[in-house]
Structure formats: structure tokens, C-alpha cells
Amino acid sequence: MNWLWTSEDLIAAMHGRPFGNPPPGITGISIDSRSVAEGEAFFAIKGDRVDGHDFASFAMANGAGLLVVSEGKLPALGRLTVPMIVVPDVLQALVDLGCAARDRSAAKVIAVTGSVGKTTTKEMLRHALSDCGSVHASVASFNNHWGVPLTLARMPENTSYGVFEIGMNHPDEIRPLVKMVRPHVAVVTSIAAAHLGNFKDLSEIAAAKSEIFEGVAPGGHALITRDSEQFQQLEAAAQASGVKNIHTFGAHPQAEFRLIEYTNGPEGSVLWAAVAGQTLEIPMGAPGRHIAENAVAVLGAASLVGADIEKVMIGLSTMKPEKGRGRRYKLAVGDGSFTLIDESYNANPASMRAAIALLRDSIPQGEGRRIAVLGDMLEMGEFSSAVHGELAGPLADAGIEDVWLGGPEMKALKDVLPESVRGEYRENTDQLVPFVVGAVRAGDVLVVKSSKGTGFSSIVAALLDKYQPFSDTGPAN
């Protein structure tokens, strides 16, 4: 059996003690009793809302081969027949195991942070590096105090490339996480107005993102967007953290990994980039200039870890957008079809503008419309009304004449839309869903964009439930 961890190594890494007869090893790690697989270890983490110890019996019933539990909870769990490893604190045990995984691995490790594009860049790296060796990367957006150590602990010993997303809502969140990951390349994709409710300005956000440089492995690299107004601040922070190898990417003329040109048309998009003295032409599998900018960061990071750039280019050309992050659907309606662009996973002012630009560059069919279906951007604090209202300019510049809005914060945008825009507003997502489902028509292109917490993914789900996939021969059966 090819174990992820032997029980002996688990016990040593976590400074735990066995209770019962542990199996020879485990095949994986889970913190969710509902999805734990046969032979995996279930870590009973106590979160803000639920305590994993309360679900230990479910994990056992679902096939968990081992439980990792805290000493204080053992008396209540002693009746369970599954073997356990007992530790003082389960989350700290997971952190210790993640650090042990990093210690034993010879993988080239890349860490990604940024206000916008970090998950997309991480997924592009996962996909583009897959033909260069075995890749282990964060699942979804596992980028916080439990997601990062969980991803590390799940990394197989023979991994060639490890790709980790590191996020934050407050200062001092990235620092402990990156010191676990110890990346050979630390990437900062962007600095933008995300989580403004917790920061007073972009400089504070840049300072928090700069914490990623503090964990760079000796001899490692920083890869920083040259297009940011905070570039000099980021560069100085990398230098202050002792990073000797500082590189840049972006459209800026002085960027080392440079976006030369990007074209988007009905037949697809093409990226031209300067990498290591060469001009590369890459047909892109995912549209949008913001995707092209992320792709240049991927090319830079891949180059810095010594990956085969030709294979990386092929990977980028076949990359498709993830669910909620630009995935497109062609759906049948009436005698034709409409295009749905699902951007419902998250939103801040910068990513809203990127989604609006993506809609601008999309081409409706016949009498179809470009429709922006927009919901609240969360965590904007005292800046909320201003940043929502400021979206009127990008919408006007893009020529978007149909804007459908939902949520209390979006009222600020509704109030400043020009009369030339056909606007619809509903106070919440539930009220907007039936309107959107009933108002689409053949030829339309609509983008659905909002912060995840607004539930705008339900609009996407309702459209996919109501309308069948469309092919050139008609609706799919």
C-alpha cells in the first residue's frame, strides 16, 4: 500500500499518543466527517461554529481508519472502536504535520497571494505544471489557518511541484502560514480594494500581502506585479525580508516577465509574452485580459522553478475557467441560445471591473444584449457605498446598457446609473432569481458577479436548472 503517512510517522510528527491499535498508515486526511474516505484519518478540528469531535462517530461510520482527537475529548470518545491518535490540540497537530510534510518534501514550492486572481493563478499553475511532474495544490480556496496546513499535510512525499494559495482578511494572517509553506517562489498577483473594511487604504493591504516574503526559502524568489501602484512598497518589503532574487511580471515595459499583447475575439484569445528573452505566443483556453495577466505570472513562476516552458504553454492553452470564476455556459432559450458567464464565486472592485471588461469583449448574437447581473461586494466597510457607486463608470465605458442588481449595497449603484441604462434592482438575491430566469432571451450574454456570501450562485444554479445546454444542432437531450 502506498500510504500518505505511516501511523508511526503521524505519531512522531504530531507528538501524539496512540489509543487502540493504529493501522499501518493512512491514505488521506479529512476534516469533514461527511466526505471522509475509506482509510483516511479524520482530524476532529474545533471550529468557530462546530466541533469535529461531535462528528467522530459519523467519520468512523463513513470509513475513517483513524481519528485524531484532543486529550480533553477522549473520555467522551473512548467507546468508539476506531483507533485514535490523541494530541493536546487537533489544529496544532495538523500544523505540525503540515510542517513535517514540508520538511520531507523535495518539491519546488510556489505560494500565491494577492487581492485578485490568486485562486485562478493557483489553478493555472496546477494545470500548466501537470505535464512537467506531479503537482499538489490547494483544493478550492483552502488558504487560511486550517486550509494551508491541511493542504501541506496532504502533500505526497514524491510531489514535484507544490502550489499553495495564501489568503488574509487582516494583518498578521499570512505570516504564520507562509512560514509553514516556505516557498521557493512567492507570487503577489495584485493589490486592490478587497477587505477594505479591515484596512484603511491600499498601502495597508500591500503591507499585509508583503508578509508572504518573510517565509521565502533561502535562495528563493519573489515575483511581484509591476503594474501595481504599490510595486515599490512590495519590492522594498521583499528586500527587507532578505529575499535576494526579486522578479516582476505584468504589462509594464520594465517587467521581466512581460505581457506584450493580448487579443480577444469571437474565435478565441491569444497572449504574447516575453519570457527569458523569448516572445511566446499562446492561444488561451480562458478569455479575459485579467486571465492573460495571471498567465504571465504563471509563466514567470514556472520559469523560476525550472519547469519546461513549452509544456507550460500547452497547459495554459487548454486551461478552462473554474466554476464561479468565469466558466461559460451556452444554454438554449426560445429558438436560439444565450451565454452565461459564471463569476459568482467572489467580488471586489478590481474583479468587478475585470468581469465588466470580459462582458464588454463578449459578442451577443442577433438582437441579444450584454447584461451585467451584479450583487453586493462584501467587507467594504465604510467605503461600501462609494465603491459600489463607482462601478457606474466602468459599465458606461463598456457600453453595458442592461444592469440587473441585487442586494442592499448595490442600491448605491442603482441610484447613480444613467437613464440610458435599463436597470433592474431587487433588495436581495432571492427576489432577483425569478426575474433573471424569466428575462433572458436568445442572443444574450450575461455575467453573474458578486461576493460569495450573497448567494448569487443560486442565480447560476436556477439558470442551469431552467435551460438545457445548447449545441449547434439544438438543445442537448
N, C-alpha and C positions, 0 to 999 in steps of 0.2 A: 504493500500500500504506500502511495506517495502522500505522506502526511504534510499538512501545512505546518503543524507543530507537533512534536512528540510531547507527551504529557510530562516527561522529565524536564524538557526544555521550558515548557509552560511554567511549571512549578518554580524552577530556578529563576526565570525572568521576572516573575511576579512576586517572588518571595512569599509564596503561598504554602499552604499545607494541604495534603490530600485528605479527603474524607470519603471513605469507601475505597473501592478498587478502581482507580482510573484506567481508562482504555490505553492502548499503546500510544495513541495520538488522536488528533482531530483533523477533519477535512476542511473546516472553515470556522468562521466566527460570526455570531449574530447577536444583536441586542434587541431583536424583535421576536417575541415568542410565536407570533403568527406565521412568520416566514422562515424560522429556523429549519435547516435541512438535516436529514439523517446523518448522524456522525459529527455534527458541528458542536462547538462549545457555545453555550448561551451565557452571556455576561449580564447579570441582573443589575443593571445600572439604575440608580435612583435619579430621576429627572425632576424638572420643576413641577410636572403635573402627575406623573405616575412613577411608581417604584417597580422596577423589574422583578424584584423578589415576589411581588404579588402574582406574577405570571409564570413562576418557575414550574408549576405543575403542568401548565399548558405547553411550555417549551419541552418538557420531558415527554408529554403525550405526542408531540409533533416530531419526535425523533432525536432530540438533543442527546449527544453522547456524553456530555459533561456540563456541569453548571459551575460558574464562577460566582461565588456569593460572599457577602461580608460576614465577618465574625459575629457581629451583633444580631444577624438574622438567622444564624444557624439553628438555634433552638426551635424556631417555628418551621424549619425545613427538614429537620432530621428524619422525619417519617418518609421522605421521598427516597426511592430506591436507586435513583440515578447517581453516579459518582459525582463528587464535587471537589473543587479547589477553593479553600477558604482563605480570604485575604482581609486585611483591615478595611480597605476601601476599594470598591469594584472599579470605579472610574480611574483611580490612580493605578490600579493593576493593569488596566487597559493601556494607560500611558506608558507604564514600564515595559509592557510587552511591545508596544509600538517602537519604543526606543531600542529594544533588543532586536527587532526586525530590521531597523535601520543599521544597527551595528553589524549584523551578519551579512548584509547585502552588498554585493559589488555593483549594483545597478547605478547607472547615471541618473541622477535625480534632478527634476525640474519642478520648481514651485512657482505658482502663478497667483498674483493678486491684481487688484485694480477695481475702480468704481464700476466700470462697464467692460464686459467682454471676457471676464476671467473664466467662466464656465465654458463658453464657446471656444476659447483658446485651449483650455484643458482638453475638451473633446476633440478638437482638431489635432492636437498633439497625440492623443491616444490613437486616433485613426491613422494619421500620417506616419507615425513611427512603427505601426504594426508590422510592416513588411521589412523592418530593419532589425527586429528582435522581439522578444516577449515584452509586452507593455502591461504595467499595472497602474491604474489610475483611479482617482476618486469616483465613487458612484454618485450620480446626480450632483447635488451641491453639498457633499459631505465636507464642509470647510471650516467647522467650528471646533469647540473644545472637546467634543466627543467624536466628531466626524473625521478629524485628522488622525488622532491615534488609532481609531478603528481601521482607517484605510491603511495606515502603516502596519498594523498588526496583521492585516490580511495579505500583505505583500509576500509572495513566494520567494524563497531564498534564491532561486535561479533567475529572477527578473532581470531583464536587460535595461529597461527604462522605467523609472517611477515618475509619475506625473501627479502633482498634488495641487489642489486649489486651496487657497488660504483666504478666508474672509474675515470681516470685522464689522461691528456696529459702533464700537467705542475704542478709544486709545488703549494700548497695552493688551490687546487681544491677539494680535499677530505674533508678538514677540515670543511667548512660550511655545506657540505652535511651530514656528519656523526653526526653533532650536531643537525640536524633535526631528523635523524633516531633514535639516542640514543639506539644503540643495546645492548641487554643483552649478545650477543656473537659477537665478531668481528673476522673474519677469514681472514688471509692472505695466499693465496694459493701458491704463488711463487714470486720470484724476478728474472726477466730475462730482456734481452735486447730488450725491447719494447719502442717505442717513444725515441730512442736514440738521435734523432735529437734535442730533447729538454733537454737532460741531458748529463753530461759529463761522467758518469760511473754508475755502478750498485749501488754504495753507495748512490748516489743522488736519484735514483729510489726508493731504500729502505726507504730513509727519507720521500719521498712523500707518499709512501704507509703507512708509520707509522702514518700518520695523522689520520688514522681510529681509533686509540686507544684513541684519545682525546675526542671522543663522547660516549665512553662506559658508560652505565648506572651504577650508584653506585651499587657495589656488583657484577658487571658483569664480563665477562671473555674475555681474548684474546686467540685465537687459532692460533698458528704460525707454519709454516712448519719448521721442524727440519732439513730438508735436505738442506736448503739454506745456502750458504756461508755467507749470511748476517744475519743469525739467531741471533747472539749476538747483532747486531745492532738493530734488531727488538725487541728483548727481553728488551734491555735497554730502547728503546723508549716507550714500553708499561709500564714499571716501572715508567719512568719519567712522564707519563701521569696519574699516580695514579691508574693503574689497578693492583689490588691485586692478582687476580686469572689468572695466565698465564699457558697455556697448550700448548702441542706440538703434532704434528702428522707427519707421514712420515715413511720412511724405516729405519731411523737412530735407532740404538739399544737403545738409550735413549728416544725415542719418547714415550709419554704417550699413544697416540692412534697410534698403530704401524702396518704398512704393513709388515706382516711376510713373505708372499709368494704370488706370482701371476703366474698363468699359463694361457697360451693362446693356443688353439689348434683348429682343424677343427670342433670339437664338441661343442666348446664354451669356455668361460674363467671362471676361479674360483679365488676368492680372499680369502685369510686367513688374518684376522686382530685381533690384541689384543686390546680389549676394556673392561675397568673396570674389569681387572683380568680374563676375559674370552677370549678364542680363538674362533672366529667366522668364519665359512666357508660360503661364499656367492657366488652362481652362478651368474655371472654378465650378465646383459641384454645388455651391450655395451662393445665391446672389446677395448683393449689397456691398456698398463701399466699406462699411464697418467690418464686414466679414473679411474683405481683402486686407484691411489694416491688421486684423488679428492674424491673418495668414502670413503676413510678413514677420510678425513676432514669432510664429511657429517656425518659419524658415531660419530665423536667427537663432532660436533656441536649439533647433535640431543641428544646425551647423556647429554650435558651440559644444555640443556633446558628441560630435564626431559621427553623426548619422549620415547615411547615404542620401544626399540631397535629391538625386534623381528619383529614388523610391519615395521620398517625402513629397515631391511634386506630384507623383502619380496618386499618392494618397489624398492630397488636397483636391485633386481634380474629381475624385469620386466621393468626396465628403457631402453628406446631405444634412440639412438643418435638423436639430433635435426638436422633439415635441415641445411646444411652448416657446421655442426660440427661433422662429422663422420658418417652421415646416409649412409647406404649401399643400393644399388640397384642391382638386378640381372636382366640383360637385354639380350634379345635374339639377336643373330647375327649369320648369316650363319646357320650351323647345330647344334649350341650349344648356349652358353651364355658367357657373361663377367660380372665381378663385378666392379661396380663404387662406390668408396668411396668419398663422397662429403665433403670436408674440405674447401670449398671455402669462408667461411664467413670472416676469418681473418688470419693473419700470422705474426709471428715474429720468430727470430732464434730458440727459445725454442720450439714453437709449430710446426715449420717446422721439427725439429728433432723428435718430437713425431709422426708426420704424417709419416715420413720416417720409423720409427720403426714399426708403425701399418702396413705399406705396407710390410715390411720385414717379419712380422709374418703372413701375408696372403698367402694362398696357391693357386697358379694358377692351372688350370685344363689342363691336356694333354700337348700340346705344348705352352700353354699360357705364357705370360710374366708378370713380375711385372713392372709397368710403373709409374713413377713419373711425373705428369703434374704440373709444378711449375711456379708461377708468382711472380711478384715483392713484396717484403716486404717494405711497405711504412714507412715514418717517421724515417728512419735510419740515416738521416743527413750525416755527413762526414764519418760515419762508413759503409755506404751502400755497397760500393764495397767489403770491407773486409768480412762483414757478409754474403753476397751472395756467394762469392767465397768459404767461409769456409764450405758451405754445401756439397762440393765435398767429404770431409772425411766421414761424416755420410752415404752418398749414397754408397760410396765404401764399407764401413764396413757392410752395409746392403745387399750387393750383388745386388744392383739395376743396371741393365745393359741397361735399356731404360729410358731416361730422356728427356722429351719434355718441352721446356721452352718458356715463352713469357714475353715481357716487357723489357724496356731499362736497368733496374738494373740487370736483370738476365743474361745479356751479360757477367758480371763478372764471373758467374758460368760456362757459356758456354766455356769461354776461358781457364778454368782450368780442365775441365772434361778429364779424361784419355781416351786414344784411345780405350780402351776396352768397353767404354760406347757408345751405339748407341744414339747419341744426336740429337735432332731437336731444332732449335731456330727460333722464329719469333719475329719481333720487337714489336708487340702489340697483344692484346687479339683477336681482330677481325681477324687477319691473322692466329692465331693458331687454331681457332674454326674449320674451314673446314678440316684442317689436322687431328685433333684428331678424328673428326666424321668419317672420311674416313679410318683411320689407325687401329682402334680397330678390334680385331678378337676374335674368340671363345677361351675361356680359360683364357683370360687376366684378370688381376686385376689392376686397375689404381686408383690412388689417385689424386684428383684435389685440389691444395692448393695454396692460395695467399691471399694478403690483399684485403679487401672488395672493396676498391676504384679502383682496377684494372679491375673489371667487370668479373672476372673469373667464376662467377656463370652462365654466358652465355654459357660457355662450358658445364656445367652440364645440363642446360636447353636444349641445342642443342642435347645432347646425349639422354636425356629423350624424346625429340620430335621425334628423328630418330628411336629409338629402343624400341620395346614393352617390357613390363615386362615378365619375363620368369618363367615358373613353370616346375615341373618335367614332366608334360605331354606335354610340349611345350609352345610356346608363348601364353600369355593370350589374349583372344579375347575381 
